[in-house]
Structure formats: structure tokens, C-alpha cells
Amino acid sequence: MSIVDDFIENLVERNVIQLNGTLNVSLVDGGVKVKGTLLSAVSDQKKNKTILNVNIPVDADVKIGQVVIPLPNIK
């Protein structure tokens, strides 16, 4: 195996990702707005240690384009 394969295998098999937080989703004109905070931690199960703690602020606006629904001809 290559070094990259060993690294990816150890990363996937030994580590756990924990994700906590809150997201607020609201409908706005033309789309949705998402706000909140996510707390993420990556832990090594073999050594029983936390490798990484991340606090992720989320503030996103998702716009949805015009939706056209074609209707069949009614005779």
C-alpha cells in the first residue's frame, strides 16, 4: 500500500467525527436563509484523544430560480 492509502485508511478507521449545533432555516422571498453554529470534533478512537475542535458559523442565503410548470393543452 502507498502512504496515501495508509493515511486514508487510518483516518477513516480510527477517527470519529462528532457534530453538534443548531441551524435556523427560514423562508425568504425567492429562497431560504440558513443561520446558526456547528461545533465539530474529530477524535482518535485508538488513542482516545480529541485531534481537532472546530466552531463553524453558518450564514447562507440560497436563492431558487423561477420554477415553470408546463401544463398540457386542455381540449
Secondary structure, DSSP 8 states (H G I E B T S, - for coil): --HHHHHHHHHHHHEEEEEEEEEEEEEETTEEEEEEEEEEEEEETTTTEEEEEEEEEEEEEEE------------
